[in-house]
């Protein structure tokens, strides 16, 4: 769990920059909504700000070389490896199954949480926010957004020498689908909150 916490800490500074970007773009979005005769209440704006923050943190974490943010947070110059050094796995499940058994056998629970549940959980907000912010929430919208974002990240990771793995794409997409499930649960538990996040 220490590794998971360190990833969340690494996402914090970029998330704050995402909030700043949301703030800078807000007047432009307000003018566009006004021209279209639409309004956005504070709850919807808050959800949109959280989405900006999450995406900034996620992209900063995944589109930089491994160890980049720990070095930055320590005030050190990060190491920038050459491209195409991270490995490529295009065979579904087999490599991950072997890795899973290795982690369990050796008690490498931090690595297990990051590589398996972590790859699902980190993309659940995509499905959740797609449900909250879409005009007509559908399960496939959040799933498709998660798939597209994960595909972009996995492709880009070739250039920053991180491992590119089809299993990450599968797990991330599953996370988007489960995120829609979280949206459905939220809509059932707190329909008023979901209505406040909808377009007016």
C-alpha positions as a printed Julia matrix, in Angstrom:
200×3 Matrix{Float64}:
   0.0     0.0     0.0
   3.02    2.28    0.42
   3.57    2.23   -3.37
  -0.08    3.06   -4.03
   0.15    6.02   -1.63
   3.33    7.25   -3.33
   1.54    7.22   -6.71
  -1.3     9.29   -5.26
   1.22   11.8    -3.87
   2.92   11.99   -7.3
  -0.45   12.82   -8.88
  -1.13   15.68   -6.46
   0.95   18.5    -8.01
  -0.22   17.79  -11.6
  -3.8    17.6   -10.27
  -3.42   21.13   -8.89
  -2.22   22.24  -12.34
  -5.33   20.57  -13.78
  -7.47   22.69  -11.45
  -5.62   25.79  -12.65
  -6.3    24.81  -16.28
 -10.0    24.36  -15.46
 -10.02   27.84  -13.92
  -8.31   29.41  -16.95
 -10.72   27.76  -19.39
 -13.84   28.49  -17.35
 -14.65   31.92  -18.85
 -14.37   30.51  -22.37
 -16.65   27.61  -21.52
 -19.17   29.97  -19.88
 -19.32   32.09  -23.03
 -19.83   29.02  -25.21
 -22.61   27.73  -22.93
 -24.29   31.13  -22.88
 -24.19   31.29  -26.69
 -25.82   27.84  -26.8
 -28.43   28.87  -24.22
 -27.15   26.43  -21.6
 -26.11   26.83  -18.0
 -23.87   24.79  -15.71
 -24.52   24.85  -11.99
 -21.83   24.75   -9.29
 -22.15   20.99   -8.79
 -21.51   20.3   -12.47
 -18.61   22.76  -12.48
 -17.19   21.04   -9.41
 -17.44   17.63  -11.09
 -15.75   19.03  -14.18
 -12.94   20.5   -12.06
 -12.39   17.12  -10.37
 -12.25   15.48  -13.82
  -9.61   17.99  -14.96
  -7.61   17.33  -11.8
  -7.85   13.56  -12.16
  -6.86   13.58  -15.84
  -3.9    15.87  -15.19
  -2.67   13.6   -12.4
  -3.21   10.44  -14.43
  -1.47   11.74  -17.55
   1.44   13.15  -15.59
   1.89    9.83  -13.81
   1.64    7.62  -16.89
   3.24    9.72  -19.64
   6.55   10.31  -17.86
   9.39    7.83  -17.36
   9.34    5.63  -14.27
  10.91    7.5   -11.35
  10.35   10.92  -12.93
   8.05   12.36  -10.25
   9.87   10.9    -7.22
  13.02   12.62   -8.5
  11.16   15.91   -9.06
   9.61   15.77   -5.58
  13.08   15.21   -4.07
  14.42   18.22   -5.99
  16.63   16.04   -8.2
  17.04   16.02  -11.96
  14.97   13.13  -13.33
  16.59   10.5   -15.53
  15.21   10.51  -19.09
  15.92    7.15  -20.74
  15.97    6.68  -24.51
  12.73    5.7   -26.22
  11.56    2.13  -26.86
  13.36    0.58  -23.87
  10.34   -0.38  -21.76
   9.2    -3.61  -23.36
   6.08   -4.51  -25.32
   3.52   -7.23  -24.56
   0.8    -7.86  -27.15
  -0.23  -11.31  -25.87
  -3.27  -11.05  -23.6
  -3.39  -12.64  -20.13
  -0.48  -15.11  -20.33
   2.27  -12.77  -19.11
   0.02  -11.21  -16.47
  -1.0   -14.61  -15.15
   2.66  -15.57  -14.7
   3.36  -12.2   -13.06
   0.38  -12.61  -10.73
   1.6   -16.01   -9.54
   5.1   -14.6    -9.04
   3.79  -11.72   -6.91
   1.67  -14.02   -4.76
   4.43  -16.59   -4.35
   6.92  -13.97   -3.18
   4.5   -11.81   -1.21
   5.01   -8.75   -3.44
   1.69   -7.22   -2.48
   2.54   -3.61   -3.38
   3.35   -4.68   -6.94
   0.18   -6.81   -7.01
  -2.04   -3.87   -5.96
  -0.47   -1.49   -8.48
  -0.48   -3.84  -11.47
  -3.86   -5.54  -11.1
  -6.51   -3.83   -8.92
  -4.66   -0.54   -9.41
  -4.98   -0.64  -13.2
  -8.73   -1.16  -12.8
  -9.35    1.38  -10.02
  -7.32    4.17  -11.64
  -9.71    4.2   -14.63
 -12.97    3.92  -12.72
 -13.28    7.74  -12.47
 -13.43    7.87  -16.28
 -16.64    5.81  -16.31
 -18.01    7.65  -13.29
 -17.46   11.14  -14.71
 -18.71   10.06  -18.15
 -21.97    9.11  -16.47
 -22.17   12.31  -14.42
 -21.35   14.7   -17.26
 -22.85   13.05  -20.36
 -26.19   14.24  -21.74
 -27.38   10.64  -21.97
 -25.31    8.35  -19.72
 -24.63    4.97  -21.33
 -22.34    2.18  -20.18
 -20.45    2.13  -23.46
 -19.53    5.83  -23.34
 -17.38    5.61  -20.23
 -15.99    2.26  -21.36
 -15.06    3.69  -24.77
 -13.47    6.77  -23.17
 -11.43    4.53  -20.85
 -10.36    2.33  -23.77
  -9.33    5.32  -25.91
  -7.43    7.03  -23.11
  -5.67    3.8   -22.13
  -4.76    3.09  -25.76
  -3.25    6.57  -26.06
  -1.28    6.12  -22.83
  -0.01    2.64  -23.73
   1.1     3.86  -27.17
   2.8     6.97  -25.75
   4.62    4.9   -23.12
   6.71    3.39  -25.92
   8.41    6.78  -26.23
   9.15    7.23  -22.52
  10.55    3.72  -22.01
   7.7     2.37  -19.91
   6.21   -1.06  -20.41
   3.41   -1.16  -22.99
   1.05   -4.01  -22.2
  -2.21   -5.13  -23.77
  -3.31   -6.42  -20.35
  -3.12   -2.87  -18.98
  -5.44   -1.83  -21.8
  -7.88   -4.61  -20.85
  -7.79   -3.78  -17.13
  -8.12   -0.03  -17.74
 -11.13   -0.59  -20.0
 -12.7    -2.82  -17.35
 -12.12    0.04  -14.92
 -14.12    2.37  -17.18
 -16.98   -0.14  -17.27
 -16.95   -0.55  -13.48
 -16.85    3.23  -13.18
 -20.21    3.35  -14.97
 -21.42    0.82  -12.42
 -20.27    3.23   -9.69
 -22.25    5.98  -11.44
 -25.39    3.8   -11.46
 -24.91    3.11   -7.75
 -24.45    6.83   -7.05
 -27.58    7.62   -9.06
 -29.53    5.11   -6.99
 -28.14    6.27   -3.65
 -28.12   10.03   -4.34
 -30.25   10.92   -7.38
 -30.31   14.58   -6.3
 -26.51   14.81   -6.57
 -26.56   13.29  -10.07
 -29.29   15.73  -11.14
 -27.22   18.67   -9.86
 -24.3    17.56  -12.05
 -26.46   17.35  -15.19
 -26.61   20.1   -17.8
 -29.32   22.71  -17.25
